[in-house]
Amino acid sequence: MTAKPAPPHPAHVSADALFAGAEADPELSPAQARELEEPLRAALLKAQYARLQRPERALLVVIAGLDGAGKGATINLLNEWMDPRHIATLAFGEPGPADVPYPPMRRYWHALPARGRTGIVFGSWYRPLLQEWARKNPDQDACDEHVEAIRRFEATLAANGVDILKLWFHLSRDAQRKRTRELLSDPRTAWQVAEEDRKVYKRFAQLRQAGARTIAHTDAPHAPWLVVPSADAPLRMVSTARAVLNALRRAPAPVRRPAPPRRRIPDRIGALDYEARVGRDEYEDELAALQAGLAAAVRRKRFGKRSLVLAFEGQDAAGKGGAIRRVTHALDARQYDIMPVSAPLPHELAQPYLWRFWRRVPARGRIAIFDRSWYGRVLVERVEGLVAPADWRRAYEEINEFERELDANGALVLKFWLAVGKAEQLRRFREREQSPFKSFKITPDDWRNRKRWDDYLKAANEMLARTDTAHAPWHVLAADDKRLARLQVLRAIVNALEQA
Amino acid sequence: MTAKPAPPHPAHVSADALFAGAEADPELSPAQARELEEPLRAALLKAQYARLQRPERALLVVIAGLDGAGKGATINLLNEWMDPRHIATLAFGEPGPADVPYPPMRRYWHALPARGRTGIVFGSWYRPLLQEWARKNPDQDACDEHVEAIRRFEATLAANGVDILKLWFHLSRDAQRKRTRELLSDPRTAWQVAEEDRKVYKRFAQLRQAGARTIAHTDAPHAPWLVVPSADAPLRMVSTARAVLNALRRAPAPVRRPAPPRRRIPDRIGALDYEARVGRDEYEDELAALQAGLAAAVRRKRFGKRSLVLAFEGQDAAGKGGAIRRVTHALDARQYDIMPVSAPLPHELAQPYLWRFWRRVPARGRIAIFDRSWYGRVLVERVEGLVAPADWRRAYEEINEFERELDANGALVLKFWLAVGKAEQLRRFREREQSPFKSFKITPDDWRNRKRWDDYLKAANEMLARTDTAHAPWHVLAADDKRLARLQVLRAIVNALEQA
């Protein structure tokens, strides 16, 4: 009943080997079914409650397989067997008008169940892949890309508190046809048969091959596929329930990702020229010209197909807020959102750390400005020991993938590290303390962070070395002269928009 | 500078009286401005922090007024004067494709700042009203309706923890024209002038009259309008800052709503016939027929213009879950969402109690099923003393308005009270305790609620008397026979869909 792990050359996987068991259309006798049901239901509830009492991980059950195999009926019954208040059925159709301006994975992030809870996904991220592979001449490159995106997505979920179980409902061609006909013959059940269900038997070989390929390419220890024999309703239900029970009980499989390569981390921040200055008049002139350029660039029609993601990081008092205001000054308030990022709230902690950022990804034609960002994972959370070293080490690659996904969907991603010298920071802290309307900007945290100056610098330099990518470059700017830093920020944005 | 409260016949308000002060285009001298700025900034920050430390209420600042009056520049500066990390600028353009399937107020609920925080609203719920009133022949009925919707919306916000301040930026026709021309004459600032700004002086009389009418009709002690003289940048800034400071400091004005009329509350729940039964065969046949009818009704094309909101309430063990499953059995999983409602989470408590429900309102063509609902306000929260009597008493009318809003936007709202007799409830509790897969359904809370049976019954009967409306009817059903209750639920839904 269990799919084999993906072989090294998944193209050679045999659909026969994968589906032979299910296509034998095995059955349970009514007596067997009765005997199995009660202890299974009790165990499921117990496992469900054990998870809720120690909500460490969420469970996603992905439902796929042949249409007309009884997927919907089985999930209805699963909701009956378990406590439905802690299961969410997440069913997705074709992307609607509200989804179109966003990266395709966004709607799945949005619907993710919190730790302790279970989500059952219909119409998952597998649909486009299955559709492509079921065509007569599938676009192999598109399929490869899709497989890669799915593998990354599931690895990131699994590594960040989400268990994944994938069920493929399968039965023989004849059994599928028979089931569909029986439902259709009774007017009280005919409405349960969807248009797709009727077509399955005609395209059986193709659909079966698409399923086998999908399973072979996306099976992983942390996100395993299981084939559910579906001709017999009781066996289908018992198999599904057992699979869910095992997933609820199972300790999470480690996600294997290559460790980031060892390398010398250059001190990019220390190497900056902190003495450079710009004169006031020159500043005023260039600022106005750059703002006019930015205003023009984002009002161009073709910007409607792109979006802009700006992430600002840097030491305390480096001037992030002031730089952001010089950017927004050139923007229409209806076009951008500023997200000030501080410690996550309780309901955010119940999700993968990228969840709250993924949800704020801008629609096409819009601008999202993050005042601090997802890089907190490898800065404050690393330095303050809020996450295990394995977690922040893994985060570099997860973040690179997150940004690659944004880039692939038309977002222009720019990241700024504003670097203030240690002496200049002290001067600004003192100045803030003296000013009646800047003293709010200085807190005991700032002084505490300052004591760990070198730790933060080390973390920041490593972050720069590991996440400065062509698709989402870092701009590392000396900010002892605020005016110069602001010009450099604006210049980088305007240049990137012009090149895009 | 302050708008007068709305007179009894607002049509008679004089735009001259309202705007004379601002149209004199008063100025501050640079010395005066300098002198005022520093203490004002310090006070603003202090007031902002005082609110954050005791986060009881949110503040919404609505920005309206003549285009080209410097609204955007002023709000940019306000973000500079205050701590921008606790202010959100909420700027809305024309509704986009993602807004269209929903009631128009939804996007404002979605963006509402949490208690302690401030939101600045551009492109608010006033825009359609202002646009209509600025036309040559405004549709007076549409305006009246809009005014009523705004008054209800703001009253509900104000009564539930949101302070509202509304600013009308105003200046003389000549000053507006002069300001626009000055900005246009310099290429570095010309981009700041929007298309609308250039047209203001041509339609000045109409826009002015539209503003005066809007202010007169929607000024309220709990949501006051203020006219900000805007010809002079320093005075505009100081006036805005003072208004925000006062709003941050001010104790909330009581929202005047008529108390619900005293009336005899009939015991609708006690009067039900708990003995009625339906036979198993009859049940199976009618269930299948009703499910087929429901399936057909929601698959019809014209349902795409409607939506369906189902709220289930009732005593513990009355069979809500089972009834809901019989409904969803007839539905495509992609078409509906079930919302199990329990105690609000911390981030939900930081918002008005209707917030979490308003956010879950279904898009057109979709179905939202609430397993318990917003009626918790007048049931568990009332009986357990979680809210003050004034709060739950006011809630009847707020809930009626919420449902009227849903109805006005195409939603079919049906509410079900499943009533179980006291003896039958006891039997079900015992049965649940015995069953290995039902024992999760019974908790100490259930036994505790049972002890307060009469209190809950009283609250439920009052709820039924006060919220059973033509646009959102209650169906009160005896549920000692679960099968009969399920049939009645389905019948009510199918009938309502057929009549709609």
Interface residues (C-beta under 8 A of the other chain):
Chain A: E38 P39 R41 A42 L44 L45 Q48 Y49 G72 I75 N76 N79 E80 W81 D83 P84 R85 H86 A88 T89 A91 F92 G93 P97 A98 V100 P101 F122 G123 P187 R188 T189 A190 W191 Q192 A194 A288 A289 Q291 A292 A295 A296 R299 G321 R325 T328 H329 A330 D332 A333 R334 Q335 I338 P340 S342 L345 P346 H347 A363 D371 P436 F437 F440 K441
Chain B: E38 P39 R41 A42 L44 L45 Q48 Y49 G72 I75 N76 N79 E80 W81 D83 P84 R85 H86 A88 T89 A91 F92 G93 P97 A98 V100 P101 F122 G123 P187 R188 T189 A190 W191 Q192 A194 A288 A289 Q291 A292 A295 A296 R299 G321 R325 T328 H329 A330 D332 A333 R334 Q335 I338 P340 S342 L345 P346 H347 A363 D371 P436 F437 F440 K441
